[in-house]
Each structure stands twice: as C-alpha cells, then as structure tokens.
Amino acid sequence: MSSLVSLIGAGPGNPELITVLGKRRIEEADIIYYDRLINKTLLTFANPNAQLVDVGKLPHYHKVKQTLINQLLINSAKENKRVVRLKAGDPYIFGRGGEEAQELIKANISFEIVPGITSAIAGPGAIGIPVTHRDFSSSLHIITGHKRNNNELQIDWQNVANLEGTLIFLMGMESLPNIIQNLIKYGKKPNTPIAIVQWATHWNQKFATGTLNNIQNLVIKQNISSPSIIIIGQIVKLNKELFRNKPLQGCNVLIPQNNNKIFKYLQDNGASVSLLPSLKIVENNFEIKRILKAKSIFINDLKSFDIILKRFKKENIDFRQLKAKLIVPNNFLFKKMKLLGFIPSKIQSINKLNNYENILIVGNKEFIEKLQLTKNHMNLIYTYTLNPVDLNNYDVNNFNNIILTSYINTKSFLISLNEQQINIIKNQKINILTFSNKSTTLLNKYNFSYKLIQHNKKELKNSLKKSSTL
C-alpha cells in the first residue's frame, strides 16, 4: 500500500463506538500516533508490528508540541508508511485535526478524515440528555471552554447567553466559574438547568445536574473534574426521565483478547472492558532433518504444524518426505490437519505418551516445559515461544477486575507485569477471576488473591467488583 495519513476520531471512550473504517485503518497502520483520552483497547486492534507512539497532552503540559506532531506525521508518510493519527471524539471538533490537515497539504501528503462520534453529543446522551428535542431545543451550539495561550476565553458572551437551544462547552471545567458568571451576567437566568458529565461512556463516568447558581457546589461535592462536558439548557430536565444505569456500570475489566462472548456480555451490561493484547509469537529455529527422520511425531497445536509446513516450503522439501506417524491431542487438530491433506494416525492424550519410544514432541516452549517430560525418553522441538505482551499502555491501578480465562493467558499476563504493577495488584487488592483451575498455581506463586469461578454469566456477574468512588 502507498502512504496515507488517516486522521481518525476514536469516539467518546467506549471502544465499540469507533467507526468500522476507523477500526480497519488501525488494523492496517504501520505507525499510530495517539492521544491521551482514547480508550487504549483500540490499540489492541493494531498489527503486532505496528509502532505505537503516545503524543497525548495534559492541561498546561504538552509533552509533544503540536508542531512536532505535525512533522512526525509528515516524516512517517514520507517513509511510505500507513499512518494513523488517533484522536478522542472527532478530529475536526476542537481536536486540531484541521491544523494537521493543513500541514499535510503543504507537504503534499495524501490524507483522509475518518469522523468520530463527538463527546459533545455522546456525552449528554450517555446520561439521558438528547441534545435536541422538539419540546425543549431546536438548536445545538458547541463552544470551547479552553483558553488559548492562557488568555481570556474568546467568546461573545452577549450573543451566547441569549442563544436558544442547547449549549455544550468542551474542555471547560477550569473555566466553569467564568462561564457561569458571564452567562448570568449577560442574560441567562440563574435557575437555568445545567449538567456536567465526566469521563462520558467510560467505566468511571459520573455526572451532576443542577442549575447555574448551584452547580459549582455540586461539582465540588461529587468530586467532578476534567475531562468533562458541560450541558446547559432546558433539555437537561430530560436526564431524570431518560437516564438508564446498567447493572455493571462502574466495573472496569481487563480480559484477554479473543474472548468475544465475555466482552459483549460485559459491555452490554454496562462494564468497561479493556483487552489484554495477544501473545507475541516468536518462531524458533530448529533442525528440519529431525522432523524427517522421526518415526512418530506428536504435534501439540495447529500453529506448530503451520510452522513445520512453512519450513518445508522455505527449504524446498517435498511434503511427501514426511513419513512419520502423526499423533494429535484432539479431534479439532485432527480435522484441521486432514483439511491440509495430512491424516494423523491417532488421537492421543499427551499424558499417555510415555508408552511410546523414539517419539518426537513438537509444540510451543511454554507448553512442553509445563509437562516436565523426561528428556531421556523423549525428543523435543520448540517450534515457537510466547513472549511477554506490552502492558506499558495499561494503568493497572484503574482496573477493579481482571479476568483470566486460561492457563496460557494467565501466564502471559503474569510474565508481562513489572514489579510496580505487581505491587499495585497486591496493594489495591484488585479482583482477579479465573475459570482455569491450572491458573491458580501460577497466581499462588505471585501471592495474588483470586477467585476460581464457573464459566457462566450469573456467577461472573455476581463476582465482579464495582468502583466505590462513583
């Protein structure tokens, strides 16, 4: 593919609110420059070889200046890379996407805009406030509450205070007293309804509703701060009628990738779910002649067999030279190999392989080592190794639940933790749930508290821990 810069809106926070095209561009990207407020689960959609670069900004602190971000996009495109600039909300609504697009045009770089669901609409909707309604508001006005270069807000207060319809202020919490003061000064009634929602569509979403003359006290009482959306107008009254709180709201859960049923169940019931990246598979070098000389080969998994076939092809070896009897551990692998033109002679449990002599066992390193086989009686080939995943993008402190569904993903998670993350899990007493009895041995080695549960929705729902601060 030729180079292309995609300026993508990541949506308000819930990872399922990104567009289909946005997700596809993330999957295709060679390099992704992402902002602080995006949901990090979106990064798990990226190619494992893609470079992920954090260019996020904090209030009053930009660790990567906008001019440098512009140049990074240009430089990466000139290296013929597929580039993604991933922004919270929509890139053209107070996201500086327009400025980046202008710089790309100046540099003659191909780019596209992939719109995102703006928090200005999704945020109010998440707490039961439609931004328009025939009985309350026939217009919507989105206004920045962010001061440029620490100057006063550049707002025509006389005009804004007398607008009909819904007023939405983004990035306005620091200027909240100024906003309220000027709206009242220039004509808004002090009893005008107002709502403020923080972290809309995220697990830690919370909100306050009141009027212009009491909202500041409510915000302090409920400990609401940035990032928040300010909604002003009669439309706010619909919050009491339309807001629906789901049963798992307040649960922030980390689960391994490729657990779609659990992901959908948790999300549908109000939990926020982040995905643990897939294991990084590193293929090992081994002597292919050992495969050809073996009389019997136990093949543990499909990935191992794929690696063997790939080596045959690379070294121009005819598949028919493989004369060994092939043994597999289950019917699934038997059927898969049969489709490839290889019919295993037997389905045999790995635990009964001691009955065989001169058998070659082929599989991933972690699996074979776990078996603690007697090497005097068996030949072993490690086809691939499962390397630790990158957990640097995850603030473990934010999770109140971690679900580990199998021995392999439990081991992957544990070996990927650094010492600080291990201590956080212990000290915060983060709720660890597992369906795998084998996983408990690993968790015990780390002295982690955990609960072994049955793989059913009712027990899972009852075992999840909610945030006590919402």
Secondary structure as GFF3:
##gff-version 3
##sequence-region A 1 470
A	DSSP	beta_strand	4	9	.	.	.	ID=ss1
A	DSSP	three_ten_helix	15	17	.	.	.	ID=ss2
A	DSSP	alpha_helix	20	28	.	.	.	ID=ss3
A	DSSP	beta_strand	31	34	.	.	.	ID=ss4
A	DSSP	three_ten_helix	40	45	.	.	.	ID=ss5
A	DSSP	beta_strand	51	54	.	.	.	ID=ss6
A	DSSP	beta_strand	57	58	.	.	.	ID=ss7
A	DSSP	beta_strand	61	62	.	.	.	ID=ss8
A	DSSP	alpha_helix	66	78	.	.	.	ID=ss9
A	DSSP	beta_strand	82	87	.	.	.	ID=ss10
A	DSSP	alpha_helix	97	106	.	.	.	ID=ss11
A	DSSP	beta_strand	111	114	.	.	.	ID=ss12
A	DSSP	alpha_helix	119	126	.	.	.	ID=ss13
A	DSSP	beta_strand	140	144	.	.	.	ID=ss14
A	DSSP	three_ten_helix	148	150	.	.	.	ID=ss15
A	DSSP	alpha_helix	157	161	.	.	.	ID=ss16
A	DSSP	beta_strand	166	170	.	.	.	ID=ss17
A	DSSP	alpha_helix	176	185	.	.	.	ID=ss18
A	DSSP	beta_strand	193	198	.	.	.	ID=ss19
A	DSSP	beta_strand	206	211	.	.	.	ID=ss20
A	DSSP	alpha_helix	215	221	.	.	.	ID=ss21
A	DSSP	beta_strand	228	232	.	.	.	ID=ss22
A	DSSP	three_ten_helix	234	238	.	.	.	ID=ss23
A	DSSP	alpha_helix	239	242	.	.	.	ID=ss24
A	DSSP	beta_strand	252	256	.	.	.	ID=ss25
A	DSSP	alpha_helix	260	268	.	.	.	ID=ss26
A	DSSP	beta_strand	272	276	.	.	.	ID=ss27
A	DSSP	beta_strand	280	283	.	.	.	ID=ss28
A	DSSP	alpha_helix	288	293	.	.	.	ID=ss29
A	DSSP	beta_strand	296	299	.	.	.	ID=ss30
A	DSSP	alpha_helix	302	314	.	.	.	ID=ss31
A	DSSP	three_ten_helix	319	321	.	.	.	ID=ss32
A	DSSP	beta_strand	325	328	.	.	.	ID=ss33
A	DSSP	alpha_helix	331	339	.	.	.	ID=ss34
A	DSSP	beta_strand	346	347	.	.	.	ID=ss35
A	DSSP	three_ten_helix	350	355	.	.	.	ID=ss36
A	DSSP	beta_strand	359	364	.	.	.	ID=ss37
A	DSSP	alpha_helix	365	371	.	.	.	ID=ss38
A	DSSP	beta_strand	379	387	.	.	.	ID=ss39
A	DSSP	three_ten_helix	396	398	.	.	.	ID=ss40
A	DSSP	beta_strand	401	404	.	.	.	ID=ss41
A	DSSP	alpha_helix	407	416	.	.	.	ID=ss42
A	DSSP	alpha_helix	419	428	.	.	.	ID=ss43
A	DSSP	beta_strand	431	434	.	.	.	ID=ss44
A	DSSP	alpha_helix	439	445	.	.	.	ID=ss45
A	DSSP	beta_strand	451	452	.	.	.	ID=ss46
A	DSSP	alpha_helix	457	463	.	.	.	ID=ss47
###
